[in-house]
Amino acid sequence: MPNLLFIAPDTANIYEVILDGFKTFTPNLEIDFMMSTVPRYKYKNTGEKVSNFLYKTFLNRNKKDIYEREVIQERLENLKEQYDAIFFIHPDFFTDSELQFLKSKTNHFIAYYWDAMAFFPRKEKIMPFFDKVYSFDNEDCRKYNLELLTNFYYYEPESVEVENTLFCISHLEKRRYELFNRMGKYLEGNNINFRFMTRQSVEKLKSPYIEYMKESIPYPEMLKLLNHYAVILDIAKPNQAGLSFRIFESLGMNKKIITNNRAVMEYDFYNPNNILVIDFENISIPKSFFETPFEPIDEAIKQKYHLRTFIWRVVGNIVKL
């Protein structure tokens, strides 16, 4: 039986969804998995913390970095001798020597960039290591001659009571925080129901428009939460042309979505009655967008963005499906 090594970070448990997809949609393919992120380093005592400060200051060495490389090295040493393919999400976390070691184990070394190149410049440098590089970002595909592979949906929604509310659950950083506040102020002033949630609770990013959670919600549970709301909000990062998971989740659940990512207008599922593209510099959301029903998308178009299609695109030229 052919085998594939899947390497991915622990980002919102999404790797578990993809791993399960490989097992479900390619049953004649043996799958191994390697986590690319490591547990946070914990200082044993105050003395070690001081010692590491001196290491960084005078020797340009960081015990945290050393620890991470040791953990990765141990994982690499436990891999099989050879794989028919290695599929790697976010490979820029790895050193050149680690990538070279992995490349020596396969004839199909495949990378998937699910963040724009502008945010992780190292991605451009390591492209030559790979036999094929996919990207979720249209602009990066055009600029660097990569192959487009969008994010996906997999959740088939249950019938639940739905609130006619604009909902967003998202990671929070300074720019997105500013947009949350701007949107919250607009919605409140126009009597539009909304609910914004995030796990981050840094004091300087506190907002009266945001609910702060103590713990992250596992990805499958988060999708069930999304299913209870009529309209989803997606906030793309600056310089991001790729479509986020939120857009595909909304497609799979037949939800309307409001986004600032104009690239969505290039896709075959785009329908202005379902997808409202806004400008955060001049927000305008007609209430009719909430009052009209979602217009169903042709099933053949939807299936192009299902997890099944994502998996088959990755392995279709490697094994017989």
C-alpha positions, 0 to 999 in steps of 0.5 A: 500500500502506498504511503504518505507523510502529512506534516502540519501545525496545530492551528485550530485543530484543522490538521485533524480535519485534513488527516481524517479526510485523507483516511476517509477519501483515500482508504488505499493510502497509508497515512502517517502524521507529524506535528510541526509545532512543539509545546511551549518551552517552560523555564525550570526556574528563575535562574534558567530564565536569567541564563537564557537572557544572557545566552541571547544577549551575549551568545546570540543563542536562545534555549527556546529555539534549541529546545524546538529544534531538538523536539523536531529532530527527535520526530524526524528520527522516528520517521520511516525510511521512505514515503511515496509522498510528503505533504507539508503545510507551513514548511517555513517553520523548518530549517533548510537542513531539515527540509533537505532531510525530508526531501531525501525520503520521497519523490513527491515533496509537496508544500501548501502555503495557506498564508500569503507570501507577504507575511512569511517571506521565507516561503519564497526562499524554500520553494526550490526544495519542493516538487510542487507548491500549492497556495491558497492565494491567487496573487501569489500563484500568479506572481510565483507560478504556484498552483491554486488550491483553495481552503475547503469546507467539510461540515454538513450542517444540521437543522438548527434554530438560526439567529438573524445576527452577524457573527464572527469568531476570530484571532485578534491582532491590532489591525483586526481589533481596529476593524472589529471596533469600527464594525461594532460601532457601525452595527450598533448605530444601525441597530443590526444584531451582532456577536464578535468572539475571540480568545485573546484578552490582552488588556490594550485590546479590550473592546466593548463590542467583543466577547473574550473567551478563556479557552479556544473552541475546537474547530468542529465545535466552532463550526456548530456554533457558526451554524446558529447564525444567519450571516458570518463576518470575515476580516481578511488581513491586508495584502491577502488575496486568498480566501479564508476558511470562513468563506468556504465554511459559509458556502458549505453551511449555506450562510451569507457572509460579509467580507472585505476580501474583494478576491471572492468576486473572482470565484464561481460561487460568488453571488452578491445576494449571498456575499457582501463585499465591504470597505472598512473605510466606508462601511455600508450594509443594507438591511435588505442583506439580512432580510432576503434568503440565501440563494442556493449554489449549484451543487456541482460548484459547491463540491469543487470546494469540499474537503474531498476535492482538496484531498484528491487534488493533493494525491491524485497524481501520486496514487490511484484513487 
